[in-house]
Amino acid sequence: MKTQRVVITGLGVVASNAVGVSPFTDAIKSGKSGIQFHSNLKELKFSCQIGGIPEISQELMDTYFTALEQRGLLATGLIYGGIAGQEAWADAGLDITEEVDPDSGIIFGTGVLGVDKLREAFHRIDQKQVRRLGSTSVLQTMASGISAFLGGKLGCGNQVTTNSSACTTGTEALLMGYDRISSGKAKRMLVGSCSDSGPYVWGGFDALRILPHQYNDRPEEASKPMSESAAGFVPSSGAGAMLIESLESALEREAPIYAEVLGGCINSGGQREQGSMTAPNSSAVKSCISKALVEAGVNSEDIDLINAHLTATAMDATEVQNWSEALQKSGKNFPYINSLKSHVGHALAAAGSVELVSSILELSQGFIFPNLNCDTIHPNILKIVDKEKIPRTLLKKNLNIIAKASFGFGDVNACVILKKYSNGDNSA
Amino acid sequence: MTAEAIQDKLKVIVQPYVNHQENFDNLTSKSDFINDLQINSANLVDVVLDVEDEFDIRIENDDMEKMISVEATVNVIQKKLKSK
């Protein structure tokens, strides 16, 4: 069977610095931080009392959720994913009808869904009030609650599922959807991921002492990927969504195309060599990047920009070193590199999809968003990459190919290659 | 409390769960929650919880199973109110 080319025709995003594709575009261009101090984290005696929480207006809730759906709705990830998913669907020019669409499916990932709803349920159960949980406890707390919700809203009749691979989730979802379309099993897939906000998601990371505790009084400065003073990742939340479809389907619908997905690679380091539950095996990371290039049919010279995972920890230099060795590029020959985590923090399971949306916007509009909080680049990174390749201000730049990677707990990796779409061009 | 008064309160309770506006506007004691008002069966447990809160009563499983129409629900509520 002929392999289908896969393009992106719809975007949706709920990020800590902006909600909706248009405000998000402005926010990442201007370098708007989404990180704020949260007094409840202080009251709960968190070391890190800052984080990224999207602002959702009642008007937005009423646009995407019925009054009944809003009753007792505590699963913030479901709210973020529900908004982003429906935005991407509408952005692609797709309608919601009474008919089921057998050619459209959903792969929408998450880490843990509805922790605030779970907390409410645990309290009720412990108070011997299980009978008073209500009807939505299951929908809000099953991992696949997000894909189930969107599947019903949009009437999708192809595969509807949820993937989960920690901070790799969103990028993995895109590649899983890509596989399904390129192999002809679906025409359109809504892919993305979401992550709940708040202390019950972030507590475990605070306990691991991997979040910054020095910036509670100046939250916007805390997320500093590639900086010499990077002190840990800033916890965040949100959702990103992409409507991807076969080129054939997009052309048939005359849908505007943001970019093309050329391919990618998903692998794991097996928690061997320097890999562990929390640290990546560098050999596997390099192999993931190299195989993504082969899969996409591009050379390392073709990569204009890397949208990196870079979380603002001591591992940043290792990640840059891995990119350098995988691409065989360094100094002035290294591609441009940026990390959206300097704007929005680390949105955990939502990180990959929110960051992919930023990459797709960069490709389609020709810009590179600035790396924030990186006045002093880490000396170990400067040994690998020329500082001109780490833009600290907005760059207008015509881009052709972006490599996006995400790495997650469990030593799992995903790398995808995106290309600016050009009409009639059949080669990379 | 009269059956009419209970039914008026019940109408307010079920409103958010109703999926057939016309049958809701013409609600009678004979209205069936699922067939006439097209309430999602999963939401029937929410109706019961809202009834418990509104009337300050507790409804056990055997009574709950009866509460599939306006009339049957009004009867269960009246019985519970009398035994309070």
Interface residues (C-beta under 8 A of the other chain):
Chain A: A67 L68 R71 R132 G134 S135
Chain B: P16 Y17 A42 N43 V45 D46 L49
